[in-house]
Amino acid sequence: MEPISFQGTITVVDNLSKAETALDKLFAAKCIGFDTESRPAFFKGQKFPVSIIQLATNEEAFIFQLKFVRFAGRLVELLSYQSITKVGVGVQDDLRRLNELCKFKQSGFYDLSAEMKKKGLVQSGARALTARYLGRKLVKSSQKTNWALSRLTPRQLEYAATDAWICLQLLEHVKNDTTDYHKLAAAERKAGRLNDNEEYHLDE
């Protein structure tokens, strides 16, 4: 499959002035893509706080570097604002880790993965959903890089922007998918194509 990546404008938000400009644009949107990245941990017990928050419209992606811009004020307010839909994948872990930085009441989130699991689709990560609905490959090679760097690489920025933006591209596909994958798995088991302990899934 052909890779897919964000082709719009990427803005690194590393000071308060840029943050205010970015938040003005984001508060004007009805729906935005959401994701976070943290410095990867490679040893048991090792843990690092969220390094960046990615928020995207269809045309522009904003990479908030939390070492320069605190998770506070209007940024927290945006994630608490019910009237703006924040679309992500597996958002509960992101929100839990953000709450470690600043306690807040999140609102307006739509979790693509959670919605697909309700329908019975087990493998419902961003890569699997991108392959399923868009027929494209979501490249994850930058996932385990150091997101705490003061200057992120162009490849990191493209990856981070794409991960937030792709959620917007998947939203309507997920909403409009009326397939009952629970029933599909039951039919597959009856036909002998699935074991009793298996569920319907999409190979990534």
SEPAVEX-929335 format. One line per 4 residues: number of its first residue (from 1); their letters; for each residue y, z negated, x negated of N, C-alpha, C, O. Coordinates in Angstrom, 2 decimals. Example, Ala and Ser with C-alpha at 12.3 -4.5 7.8 and 13.67 -1.06 7.14 Angstrom:
<atoms>
1> AS> -5.69:-7.80:-13.19:-4.50:-7.80:-12.30:-3.30:-7.80:-13.20:-3.32:-8.46:-14.24; -2.25:-7.08:-12.85:-1.06:-7.14:-13.67:0.03:-7.87:-12.90:1.14:-8.04:-13.41
</atoms>
This chain:
<atoms>
1> MEPI> -1.21:0.00:-0.83:0.00:0.00:0.00:1.26:0.00:-0.87:1.27:-0.55:-1.97; 2.29:0.62:-0.36:3.56:0.67:-1.08:4.27:-0.68:-0.98:4.34:-1.27:0.10; 4.80:-1.18:-2.10:5.53:-2.45:-2.06:6.79:-2.35:-1.21:7.36:-1.27:-1.04; 7.21:-3.48:-0.68:8.46:-3.55:0.09:9.35:-4.60:-0.54:8.88:-5.65:-0.96
5> SFQG> 10.64:-4.33:-0.60:11.60:-5.30:-1.15:12.96:-5.11:-0.48:13.28:-4.04:0.04; 13.72:-6.15:-0.51:15.06:-6.15:0.07:15.97:-5.21:-0.71:16.02:-5.26:-1.94; 16.70:-4.36:0.01:17.57:-3.38:-0.64:19.06:-3.63:-0.38:19.90:-2.82:-0.75; 19.37:-4.74:0.26:20.76:-5.03:0.57:21.46:-5.77:-0.55:21.03:-5.74:-1.70
9> TITV> 22.55:-6.44:-0.21:23.36:-7.17:-1.17:22.81:-8.58:-1.37:22.54:-9.29:-0.41; 22.64:-8.97:-2.63:22.18:-10.32:-2.96:23.33:-11.09:-3.57:23.90:-10.67:-4.58; 23.67:-12.23:-2.97:24.74:-13.07:-3.47:24.17:-14.39:-3.96:23.53:-15.12:-3.20; 24.40:-14.71:-5.23:24.00:-16.00:-5.78:25.11:-17.01:-5.48:26.25:-16.84:-5.90
13> VDNL> 24.76:-18.04:-4.74:25.75:-19.04:-4.33:25.65:-20.22:-5.29:24.76:-21.07:-5.17; 26.57:-20.25:-6.25:26.52:-21.27:-7.30:27.81:-22.06:-7.46:28.01:-22.74:-8.46; 28.68:-21.98:-6.44:29.87:-22.84:-6.42:30.34:-23.01:-4.98:29.88:-22.29:-4.08; 31.24:-23.94:-4.76:31.65:-24.28:-3.39:32.39:-23.14:-2.70:32.26:-22.95:-1.49
17> SKAE> 33.17:-22.38:-3.46:33.89:-21.26:-2.88:32.94:-20.20:-2.34:33.11:-19.70:-1.23; 31.94:-19.87:-3.13:30.93:-18.90:-2.67:30.15:-19.45:-1.49:29.78:-18.70:-0.58; 29.90:-20.74:-1.50:29.16:-21.36:-0.41:29.92:-21.25:0.91:29.32:-20.94:1.94; 31.21:-21.50:0.88:32.01:-21.41:2.10:32.02:-19.99:2.64:31.89:-19.78:3.84
21> TALD> 32.18:-19.01:1.75:32.19:-17.61:2.17:30.84:-17.22:2.77:30.77:-16.56:3.81; 29.75:-17.64:2.10:28.41:-17.32:2.59:28.15:-17.97:3.94:27.60:-17.34:4.84; 28.55:-19.22:4.09:28.29:-19.94:5.33:29.11:-19.39:6.49:28.65:-19.40:7.63; 30.30:-18.90:6.21:31.09:-18.23:7.25:30.30:-17.05:7.83:30.26:-16.86:9.04
25> KLFA> 29.69:-16.26:6.95:28.91:-15.10:7.39:27.65:-15.53:8.12:27.27:-14.94:9.13; 26.99:-16.55:7.62:25.73:-17.00:8.22:25.95:-17.64:9.59:25.14:-17.45:10.49; 27.04:-18.39:9.75:27.34:-18.99:11.04:27.70:-17.93:12.09:27.65:-18.20:13.29; 28.08:-16.74:11.63:28.42:-15.66:12.55:27.19:-14.88:13.00:27.27:-14.04:13.90
29> AKCI> 26.04:-15.15:12.38:24.81:-14.44:12.72:24.06:-15.16:13.83:24.18:-16.37:13.99; 23.29:-14.40:14.60:22.47:-15.00:15.66:21.09:-15.38:15.14:20.44:-16.27:15.68; 20.65:-14.68:14.09:19.31:-14.88:13.58:19.31:-14.62:12.07:19.85:-13.61:11.62; 18.71:-15.52:11.30:18.67:-15.36:9.85:17.27:-15.68:9.31:16.54:-16.48:9.89
33> GFDT> 16.91:-15.03:8.21:15.67:-15.33:7.53:15.84:-16.55:6.65:16.92:-16.78:6.11; 14.77:-17.33:6.50:14.84:-18.61:5.79:13.64:-18.79:4.87:12.51:-18.45:5.22; 13.91:-19.34:3.68:12.83:-19.73:2.77:13.43:-20.66:1.72:14.65:-20.76:1.59; 12.57:-21.33:0.97:13.02:-22.12:-0.18:12.06:-21.88:-1.34:10.93:-21.41:-1.15
37> ESRP> 12.53:-22.20:-2.53:11.66:-22.15:-3.71:11.91:-23.40:-4.55:13.03:-23.92:-4.61; 10.86:-23.87:-5.19:10.95:-25.01:-6.09:10.31:-24.66:-7.43:9.48:-23.76:-7.51; 10.71:-25.36:-8.46:10.06:-25.20:-9.74:8.57:-25.52:-9.58:8.23:-26.58:-9.05; 7.68:-24.64:-10.03:6.24:-24.88:-9.81:5.72:-26.06:-10.61:6.17:-26.31:-11.73
41> AFFK> 4.77:-26.78:-10.04:4.11:-27.90:-10.72:2.72:-27.46:-11.14:1.98:-26.88:-10.34; 2.37:-27.72:-12.39:1.08:-27.27:-12.92:0.14:-28.43:-13.24:-1.00:-28.20:-13.66; 0.61:-29.67:-13.06:-0.22:-30.82:-13.37:-0.30:-31.75:-12.16:0.64:-31.84:-11.37; -1.41:-32.43:-12.02:-1.62:-33.35:-10.91:-0.55:-34.44:-10.91:-0.28:-35.07:-11.94
45> GQKF> 0.05:-34.65:-9.75:1.08:-35.67:-9.62:2.48:-35.20:-9.95:3.46:-35.90:-9.69; 2.57:-34.00:-10.53:3.88:-33.45:-10.88:4.55:-32.89:-9.63:3.90:-32.25:-8.81; 5.84:-33.12:-9.50:6.55:-32.69:-8.31:8.01:-32.43:-8.64:8.64:-33.20:-9.37; 8.55:-31.35:-8.11:9.95:-31.00:-8.36:10.66:-30.76:-7.03:10.05:-30.29:-6.07
49> PVSI> 11.95:-31.08:-6.96:12.69:-30.87:-5.71:12.97:-29.38:-5.47:12.77:-28.55:-6.36; 13.43:-29.07:-4.28:13.79:-27.69:-3.94:14.90:-27.22:-4.89:15.90:-27.91:-5.09; 14.71:-26.04:-5.45:15.69:-25.46:-6.38:16.67:-24.54:-5.67:17.87:-24.58:-5.94; 16.16:-23.72:-4.77:17.03:-22.76:-4.08:16.66:-22.70:-2.60:15.52:-22.95:-2.21
53> IQLA> 17.64:-22.36:-1.80:17.45:-22.02:-0.39:17.87:-20.57:-0.22:18.98:-20.18:-0.61; 16.98:-19.76:0.37:17.31:-18.37:0.63:17.59:-18.18:2.12:16.78:-18.58:2.96; 18.72:-17.60:2.44:19.10:-17.30:3.81:19.57:-15.85:3.87:20.39:-15.43:3.06; 19.04:-15.09:4.82:19.31:-13.65:4.81:19.60:-13.11:6.21:19.03:-13.56:7.20
57> TNEE> 20.50:-12.14:6.25:20.64:-11.28:7.42:19.92:-9.98:7.07:19.29:-9.88:6.02; 20.00:-8.99:7.94:19.36:-7.72:7.62:20.04:-7.00:6.47:19.42:-6.17:5.80; 21.30:-7.31:6.22:22.06:-6.58:5.21:22.35:-7.38:3.95:22.60:-6.79:2.90; 22.33:-8.70:4.03:22.78:-9.52:2.90:21.91:-10.77:2.76:21.54:-11.40:3.75
61> AFIF> 21.60:-11.11:1.52:20.81:-12.32:1.25:21.62:-13.25:0.37:22.29:-12.81:-0.57; 21.57:-14.54:0.68:22.33:-15.55:-0.05:21.34:-16.52:-0.69:20.50:-17.11:-0.02; 21.46:-16.68:-2.00:20.58:-17.57:-2.76:21.39:-18.79:-3.16:22.18:-18.75:-4.11; 21.17:-19.90:-2.45:21.90:-21.14:-2.72:21.18:-21.90:-3.83:20.05:-22.35:-3.64
65> QLKF> 21.83:-22.03:-4.98:21.27:-22.80:-6.09:21.69:-24.26:-5.94:22.87:-24.60:-6.09; 20.73:-25.12:-5.64:21.06:-26.50:-5.30:21.46:-27.34:-6.51:21.91:-28.47:-6.33; 21.30:-26.84:-7.71:21.80:-27.57:-8.88:23.31:-27.42:-9.00:23.97:-28.19:-9.70; 23.87:-26.41:-8.31:25.32:-26.19:-8.33:25.97:-26.48:-6.98:27.14:-26.87:-6.91
69> VRFA> 25.22:-26.28:-5.91:25.74:-26.49:-4.55:24.83:-27.50:-3.86:23.66:-27.21:-3.62; 25.35:-28.67:-3.54:24.52:-29.72:-2.94:24.05:-29.32:-1.55:24.74:-28.61:-0.82; 22.86:-29.81:-1.20:22.37:-29.65:0.16:23.05:-30.70:1.02:22.56:-31.82:1.18; 24.19:-30.31:1.57:25.03:-31.24:2.32:25.99:-30.43:3.19:25.99:-29.20:3.15
73> GRLV> 26.79:-31.12:3.98:27.87:-30.49:4.72:27.44:-29.36:5.64:26.50:-29.51:6.42; 28.12:-28.24:5.54:27.89:-27.11:6.44:26.52:-26.47:6.24:25.97:-25.89:7.17; 25.97:-26.58:5.05:24.64:-26.03:4.80:23.60:-26.79:5.62:22.71:-26.19:6.23; 23.71:-28.10:5.64:22.82:-28.92:6.47:23.08:-28.64:7.95:22.15:-28.54:8.75
77> ELLS> 24.35:-28.51:8.30:24.73:-28.23:9.68:24.10:-26.93:10.17:23.65:-26.85:11.32; 24.07:-25.91:9.32:23.49:-24.62:9.69:22.01:-24.77:10.07:21.55:-24.16:11.03; 21.29:-25.57:9.30:19.86:-25.76:9.56:19.61:-26.70:10.73:18.47:-26.87:11.17; 20.66:-27.30:11.23:20.56:-28.20:12.39:21.10:-27.55:13.66:21.06:-28.16:14.73
81> YQSI> 21.61:-26.33:13.54:22.33:-25.67:14.64:21.35:-24.88:15.51:20.77:-23.90:15.06; 21.17:-25.32:16.74:20.19:-24.74:17.65:20.49:-23.28:17.98:19.56:-22.49:18.16; 21.75:-22.91:18.06:22.12:-21.57:18.53:21.85:-20.46:17.53:21.90:-19.28:17.89; 21.57:-20.79:16.28:21.22:-19.78:15.28:19.74:-19.93:14.96:19.29:-20.99:14.52
85> TKVG> 18.98:-18.86:15.19:17.54:-18.90:14.92:17.29:-18.69:13.43:17.76:-17.71:12.84; 16.55:-19.60:12.84:16.14:-19.49:11.45:14.66:-19.13:11.43:13.82:-19.90:11.89; 14.33:-17.94:10.91:12.97:-17.43:10.95:12.32:-17.58:9.58:12.88:-17.13:8.58; 11.15:-18.22:9.54:10.47:-18.40:8.27:8.97:-18.38:8.44:8.46:-18.13:9.53
89> VGVQ> 8.26:-18.65:7.36:6.80:-18.73:7.36:6.40:-20.08:6.77:6.77:-20.40:5.64; 5.65:-20.87:7.54:5.25:-22.18:7.05:6.43:-23.08:6.77:6.50:-23.71:5.71; 7.36:-23.15:7.70:8.65:-23.80:7.44:8.55:-25.32:7.35:9.45:-25.96:6.78; 7.50:-25.92:7.90:7.46:-27.39:7.93:7.45:-28.00:6.53:8.07:-29.04:6.31
93> DDLR> 6.76:-27.37:5.60:6.75:-27.89:4.23:8.13:-27.76:3.60:8.59:-28.66:2.90; 8.80:-26.62:3.84:10.17:-26.44:3.34:11.09:-27.52:3.88:11.88:-28.11:3.14; 10.99:-27.77:5.18:11.87:-28.74:5.81:11.58:-30.17:5.35:12.49:-30.98:5.18; 10.31:-30.45:5.15:9.95:-31.78:4.64:10.57:-32.01:3.28:11.09:-33.09:3.01
97> RLNE> 10.52:-31.02:2.42:11.06:-31.17:1.07:12.59:-31.20:1.07:13.20:-31.87:0.24; 13.20:-30.49:2.00:14.65:-30.57:2.12:15.09:-31.94:2.63:16.14:-32.45:2.25; 14.28:-32.52:3.50:14.59:-33.86:4.00:14.51:-34.92:2.91:15.08:-36.00:3.05; 13.81:-34.61:1.83:13.78:-35.53:0.69:15.12:-35.52:-0.04:15.47:-36.48:-0.73
101> LCKF> 15.87:-34.44:0.12:17.20:-34.34:-0.49:18.27:-34.93:0.41:19.20:-35.60:-0.05; 18.13:-34.68:1.71:19.11:-35.16:2.68:18.44:-35.21:4.05:17.97:-34.19:4.56; 18.40:-36.38:4.64:17.80:-36.51:5.95:18.63:-35.76:6.99:19.84:-35.95:7.08; 17.97:-34.91:7.77:18.69:-34.17:8.80:17.72:-33.80:9.91:16.50:-33.83:9.72
105> KQSG> 18.26:-33.45:11.07:17.45:-33.07:12.22:17.48:-31.55:12.34:18.45:-30.98:12.83; 16.41:-30.91:11.89:16.36:-29.46:11.93:16.25:-28.95:13.36:15.69:-29.62:14.23; 16.80:-27.77:13.60:16.77:-27.20:14.94:16.91:-25.68:14.84:17.52:-25.16:13.90; 16.33:-24.98:15.81:16.48:-23.53:15.87:15.53:-22.76:14.96:15.80:-21.60:14.67
109> FYDL> 14.45:-23.37:14.51:13.53:-22.69:13.60:12.41:-21.98:14.38:11.92:-22.49:15.39; 12.03:-20.81:13.89:10.91:-20.05:14.43:9.95:-19.78:13.29:10.29:-19.08:12.34; 8.75:-20.35:13.38:7.76:-20.25:12.30:6.76:-19.14:12.63:5.92:-19.30:13.52; 6.86:-18.03:11.93:5.99:-16.88:12.19:4.51:-17.24:12.02:3.67:-16.85:12.83
113> SAEM> 4.21:-17.99:10.98:2.83:-18.37:10.71:2.26:-19.26:11.81:1.14:-19.06:12.27; 3.04:-20.23:12.23:2.60:-21.14:13.29:2.36:-20.39:14.60:1.40:-20.69:15.31; 3.22:-19.44:14.91:3.06:-18.66:16.14:1.78:-17.83:16.10:1.08:-17.74:17.11; 1.48:-17.23:14.94:0.27:-16.42:14.85:-0.99:-17.28:14.89:-2.02:-16.86:15.42
117> KKKG> -0.91:-18.48:14.32:-2.07:-19.37:14.38:-2.36:-19.81:15.82:-3.52:-20.00:16.19; -1.31:-19.97:16.62:-1.51:-20.29:18.04:-2.29:-19.19:18.73:-3.07:-19.44:19.66; -2.08:-17.94:18.27:-2.76:-16.80:18.87:-4.16:-16.61:18.29:-4.92:-15.75:18.75; -4.49:-17.42:17.26:-5.83:-17.37:16.72:-5.99:-16.60:15.43:-7.12:-16.42:14.97
121> LVQS> -4.89:-16.15:14.82:-4.97:-15.42:13.56:-4.87:-16.41:12.42:-3.84:-17.08:12.26; -5.92:-16.52:11.62:-5.98:-17.56:10.59:-5.10:-17.22:9.41:-4.25:-18.03:9.02; -5.28:-16.05:8.82:-4.48:-15.66:7.66:-3.16:-15.09:8.15:-3.05:-13.91:8.46; -2.16:-15.97:8.21:-0.89:-15.61:8.84:0.29:-15.83:7.91:1.40:-16.10:8.37
125> GARA> 0.06:-15.72:6.61:1.14:-15.81:5.65:1.99:-14.55:5.64:1.65:-13.56:6.28; 3.10:-14.60:4.92:4.03:-13.47:4.91:3.38:-12.20:4.37:3.64:-11.11:4.88; 2.54:-12.33:3.36:1.92:-11.14:2.78:0.96:-10.48:3.76:0.95:-9.26:3.91; 0.15:-11.31:4.44:-0.80:-10.77:5.42:-0.07:-10.13:6.60:-0.47:-9.07:7.08
129> LTAR> 0.99:-10.77:7.08:1.73:-10.24:8.23:2.48:-8.96:7.86:2.58:-8.04:8.68; 3.00:-8.90:6.64:3.68:-7.68:6.19:2.71:-6.51:6.13:3.05:-5.40:6.54; 1.52:-6.75:5.62:0.50:-5.70:5.56:0.10:-5.27:6.97:-0.05:-4.08:7.24; -0.08:-6.23:7.85:-0.54:-5.95:9.20:0.47:-5.15:10.02:0.12:-4.13:10.61
133> YLGR> 1.69:-5.61:10.04:2.67:-5.01:10.94:3.51:-3.90:10.31:3.94:-2.97:11.00; 3.74:-3.98:9.00:4.61:-3.01:8.34:3.85:-2.03:7.46:4.41:-1.02:7.03; 2.58:-2.33:7.19:1.79:-1.45:6.34:2.30:-1.39:4.92:2.14:-0.38:4.24; 2.92:-2.46:4.46:3.51:-2.51:3.13:3.00:-3.75:2.39:2.47:-4.67:3.00
137> KLVK> 3.18:-3.76:1.08:2.71:-4.86:0.24:3.87:-5.75:-0.16:4.88:-5.27:-0.69; 3.73:-7.04:0.11:4.74:-8.02:-0.31:4.30:-8.58:-1.66:3.31:-9.30:-1.74; 5.04:-8.26:-2.71:4.67:-8.64:-4.08:5.05:-10.10:-4.33:6.18:-10.51:-4.07; 4.08:-10.88:-4.83:4.28:-12.32:-5.03:4.25:-12.72:-6.50:4.07:-13.90:-6.80
141> SSQK> 4.44:-11.79:-7.42:4.26:-12.07:-8.85:5.29:-13.06:-9.40:5.04:-13.70:-10.43; 6.44:-13.20:-8.74:7.48:-14.11:-9.25:7.40:-15.50:-8.64:8.23:-16.36:-8.95; 6.42:-15.74:-7.79:6.37:-17.00:-7.04:6.30:-18.22:-7.94:6.95:-19.23:-7.66; 5.53:-18.15:-9.01:5.31:-19.31:-9.88:6.23:-19.34:-11.10:5.89:-19.93:-12.12
145> TNWA> 7.38:-18.71:-10.99:8.35:-18.75:-12.09:9.26:-19.97:-11.95:9.18:-20.69:-10.95; 10.10:-20.21:-12.93:10.95:-21.41:-12.93:12.22:-21.18:-12.10:13.16:-20.53:-12.54; 12.22:-21.74:-10.90:13.35:-21.57:-9.99:14.50:-22.53:-10.29:15.54:-22.47:-9.65; 14.31:-23.41:-11.25:15.37:-24.36:-11.62:16.29:-23.80:-12.71:17.21:-24.49:-13.15
149> LSRL> 16.04:-22.59:-13.16:16.90:-21.98:-14.18:18.34:-21.87:-13.69:18.59:-21.63:-12.51; 19.28:-22.05:-14.61:20.69:-21.89:-14.23:21.02:-20.44:-13.89:21.81:-20.17:-12.99; 20.40:-19.52:-14.61:20.61:-18.09:-14.35:19.26:-17.47:-13.99:18.41:-17.29:-14.85; 19.08:-17.14:-12.74:17.85:-16.53:-12.28:17.79:-15.06:-12.70:18.83:-14.40:-12.79
153> TPRQ> 16.60:-14.58:-12.95:16.43:-13.19:-13.38:16.59:-12.24:-12.19:16.43:-12.66:-11.04; 16.90:-10.97:-12.45:16.97:-9.99:-11.36:15.68:-9.93:-10.54:15.72:-9.77:-9.32; 14.54:-10.05:-11.21:13.27:-10.02:-10.49:13.12:-11.23:-9.58:12.63:-11.10:-8.46; 13.54:-12.41:-10.06:13.49:-13.60:-9.21:14.39:-13.44:-7.99:14.01:-13.80:-6.88
157> LEYA> 15.59:-12.92:-8.21:16.53:-12.75:-7.11:16.00:-11.78:-6.06:16.14:-12.01:-4.86; 15.39:-10.70:-6.51:14.82:-9.72:-5.58:13.69:-10.35:-4.78:13.59:-10.16:-3.56; 12.84:-11.10:-5.47:11.73:-11.78:-4.80:12.25:-12.77:-3.76:11.79:-12.79:-2.62; 13.21:-13.61:-4.17:13.74:-14.64:-3.28:14.41:-14.03:-2.06:14.21:-14.50:-0.93
161> ATDA> 15.19:-12.99:-2.27:15.87:-12.33:-1.16:14.86:-11.69:-0.21:15.00:-11.78:1.01; 13.85:-11.04:-0.77:12.84:-10.37:0.04:12.07:-11.36:0.91:11.78:-11.07:2.07; 11.74:-12.52:0.35:10.96:-13.50:1.11:11.69:-14.01:2.35:11.06:-14.29:3.36; 13.00:-14.12:2.28:13.77:-14.53:3.46:13.98:-13.35:4.41:13.81:-13.48:5.62
165> WICL> 14.35:-12.22:3.85:14.65:-11.02:4.65:13.44:-10.51:5.42:13.56:-10.08:6.56; 12.26:-10.56:4.79:11.06:-10.00:5.43:10.74:-10.72:6.73:10.15:-10.14:7.64; 11.13:-11.98:6.83:10.87:-12.74:8.06:11.57:-12.11:9.25:11.04:-12.11:10.36; 12.77:-11.59:9.03:13.49:-10.92:10.11:12.80:-9.63:10.52:12.80:-9.27:11.70
169> QLLE> 12.20:-8.94:9.55:11.53:-7.67:9.84:10.23:-7.90:10.62:9.76:-7.00:11.33; 9.66:-9.09:10.48:8.40:-9.41:11.15:8.58:-10.05:12.52:7.64:-10.10:13.31; 9.77:-10.54:12.81:9.99:-11.37:13.99:9.55:-10.70:15.28:8.76:-11.28:16.03; 10.05:-9.51:15.56:9.72:-8.86:16.83:8.26:-8.46:16.91:7.67:-8.47:17.99
173> HVKN> 7.66:-8.11:15.76:6.24:-7.78:15.75:5.40:-8.98:16.18:4.48:-8.85:16.98; 5.74:-10.14:15.64:5.01:-11.35:15.99:5.23:-11.71:17.47:4.28:-12.04:18.18; 6.46:-11.64:17.91:6.76:-11.97:19.31:6.03:-11.04:20.28:5.58:-11.48:21.34; 5.91:-9.77:19.91:5.35:-8.78:20.83:3.84:-8.61:20.70:3.24:-7.85:21.46
177> DTTD> 3.22:-9.31:19.77:1.77:-9.22:19.61:1.10:-10.11:20.66:1.13:-11.33:20.55; 0.51:-9.48:21.66:-0.11:-10.23:22.76:-1.63:-10.37:22.58:-2.33:-10.83:23.49; -2.14:-9.99:21.42:-3.58:-10.09:21.17:-4.02:-11.55:21.16:-3.37:-12.40:20.55; -5.11:-11.83:21.84:-5.71:-13.16:21.81:-6.79:-13.13:20.74:-7.91:-12.69:21.00
181> YHKL> -6.46:-13.60:19.54:-7.41:-13.53:18.43:-8.55:-14.53:18.58:-9.60:-14.38:17.95; -8.36:-15.56:19.40:-9.45:-16.48:19.71:-10.56:-15.72:20.45:-11.74:-15.84:20.10; -10.18:-14.93:21.46:-11.15:-14.15:22.21:-11.77:-13.07:21.33:-12.97:-12.78:21.43; -10.96:-12.48:20.46:-11.45:-11.44:19.57:-12.51:-12.01:18.63:-13.53:-11.36:18.37
185> AAAE> -12.27:-13.22:18.11:-13.24:-13.87:17.23:-14.53:-14.18:17.99:-15.62:-14.01:17.45; -14.39:-14.63:19.24:-15.57:-14.93:20.04:-16.41:-13.68:20.27:-17.64:-13.73:20.21; -15.74:-12.55:20.53:-16.45:-11.29:20.73:-17.14:-10.84:19.44:-18.25:-10.32:19.48; -16.47:-11.04:18.31:-17.05:-10.68:17.02:-18.29:-11.53:16.72:-19.29:-11.02:16.22
189> RKAG> -18.20:-12.82:17.04:-19.35:-13.70:16.82:-20.53:-13.29:17.71:-21.69:-13.28:17.28; -20.21:-12.95:18.96:-21.25:-12.54:19.90:-21.95:-11.28:19.42:-23.15:-11.11:19.62; -21.18:-10.41:18.80:-21.73:-9.15:18.30:-22.41:-9.33:16.94:-23.00:-8.39:16.40; -22.33:-10.56:16.40:-22.99:-10.84:15.13:-22.20:-10.45:13.91:-22.74:-10.43:12.80
193> RLND> -20.92:-10.13:14.10:-20.10:-9.72:12.96:-19.37:-10.88:12.31:-18.80:-10.74:11.23; -19.38:-12.06:12.97:-18.81:-13.28:12.41:-19.82:-14.41:12.54:-20.57:-14.46:13.52; -19.86:-15.31:11.57:-20.67:-16.50:11.69:-20.03:-17.47:12.67:-18.85:-17.33:13.00; -20.79:-18.45:13.14:-20.27:-19.39:14.13:-19.08:-20.18:13.63:-18.22:-20.58:14.42
197> NEEY> -19.01:-20.42:12.31:-17.92:-21.24:11.77:-16.76:-20.39:11.26:-15.84:-20.93:10.65; -16.80:-19.09:11.49:-15.71:-18.23:11.04:-14.76:-17.95:12.18:-15.12:-18.00:13.36; -13.51:-17.64:11.81:-12.51:-17.25:12.78:-11.98:-15.89:12.42:-12.13:-15.43:11.29; -11.34:-15.24:13.40:-10.80:-13.90:13.13:-9.67:-14.01:12.13:-8.78:-14.85:12.26
201> HLDE> -9.71:-13.15:11.14:-8.65:-13.17:10.14:-8.35:-11.77:9.65:-9.10:-10.83:9.88; -7.24:-11.67:8.97:-6.82:-10.40:8.37:-6.89:-10.55:6.86:-6.25:-11.44:6.30; -7.64:-9.71:6.22:-7.69:-9.77:4.77:-6.35:-9.37:4.18:-5.77:-8.36:4.58; -5.86:-10.16:3.23:-4.57:-9.87:2.62:-4.76:-8.80:1.55:-3.79:-8.39:0.91
</atoms>
